C-alpha cells in the first residue's frame, strides 16, 4: 500500500512523447528508492512547488531527516510524481533532507513553523 505523498503508480502517468516528457528514465529509478525517513512533524519549513500552469504540491522538511511532498487542491499528479521521485533520487545521491529542500526551493518563498499545521489541513 502506498504511503501518503508517494508518487502515483506508473500505469496512471500520461504516455511520454517527443514534445512532453516529465518522467524521465532517471526519475523512474526513484520508484525503487525509499523516501527520507523523517516525519512531517515538529518545526520545519515548506513551500509550494508550482509553475505558471500547474501545482506539483507542497515540499516540506523537518530540518533534520525528513523531506517530502504533500498534494494540494488542484495539484497535477504528474508534476507531483516527478517531484516525489526527484526527492528520492536526491536522498540516494547522499543529500541530506535539508539540502534536498534547499535545492528544490531555490528562489521560492519558503515558510517556517509547526509542520503539524500542514498535516491538519489535509483532513
N, C-alpha and C positions, 0 to 999 in steps of 0.2 A: 504494500500500500504506500502511495506517495505521501510525503510529508507536505504540510502547508508551505508554500514557497518553492517547491521543487519545480523544475522545468516540465512543461507539458510533454506527454509522450510523443515520439517522433511521428507516429501514424496520424496525428492530428495537425501536423505542421503543413503549411502550403508547399506545393511542389516548387522547387527552385528552377529557374530558367536562366537564360543568358542575361536578362536585364535585372533580375532580382534574386539575390542570394544572401540572406541574413545568416542562416545556419550553415556555416562552412564545415568542411571535413574536420578542421581543427577543433571547432566547437563541439562537434558530435562526440569527440573523445571525452568531453565533460560528462556525458551521461553515465560513464563508468566510474566517475570520481565522487568522493564524498563532499558534502558541504563543510564549511567551517564548523567546528563542534559547539561553539558558544551559542547561548540562547539570546533571544530578543527581549532581554530583561535588564533592569538596572539603568544606570546612567549611560548615555550614548549620544550618537549623532546620526542624522539622517538627511536625505534629500530626495526629491522627486526626479527620476530619470525620465526625460521626455525630449522630444524634438518638436518641430512645428506641427506635425501631423499626428503623432502617437504618444501615448504614455506607456512606458515599459513597466513602471512600478516604483515603489519606494525602497531605496537602498539604505540599509542601516548597519551600524556597527555598535557593539557594546564596549568599544575601546580596549578590548582585551583579546578574546579568542573567537569572537563571532562577527560575521559579516554575511548579510543575505539580502533578499529582496522580498517584498510583500506586494501582492496585487492591490491596485486601487480601482475604484469605479471607472469603467471605461477603458481599462488597460488593454493593450494589444498583446495577445498571447504569444505571438512570435517574438516580439521585442522583449517581452518578459523572459521567455525561454533563453534567448540569446544572452541577456544579462545574467541570468542564473548560471548558465554554463560558463560564461566568462569568469564569474566569481570562483567557480570550482577550479578552473584552469589556473587562475592566479594562486590559489592555495597549493595546487600541485607544483607550481613553479617556485614555491618557497616564500611567497609574500605573506607577511603577517596579515591578520584581518584588517588592522588599521591601515596598512599600506595599500591593500586592495581598495578599501573605501576611499582613501585619499586619491588614488589613481582614477577611480571612476568618477569622483566628484569634480575633479579638475577645476573648472571655472564655475561650477554650480553653486548656488546659495545653499549652505548647509545650516541645519538647526541642531540644537542640543537640548537634552532634557531626559526625562524618565521614559525609557522605551516601553514601559508597561502601558503608557497612554496610547501608543501606537497600536498595541495588541487589543486594547479595549475598544478601539474604533472598528475593529474587524467584526465584532459581534453585533 
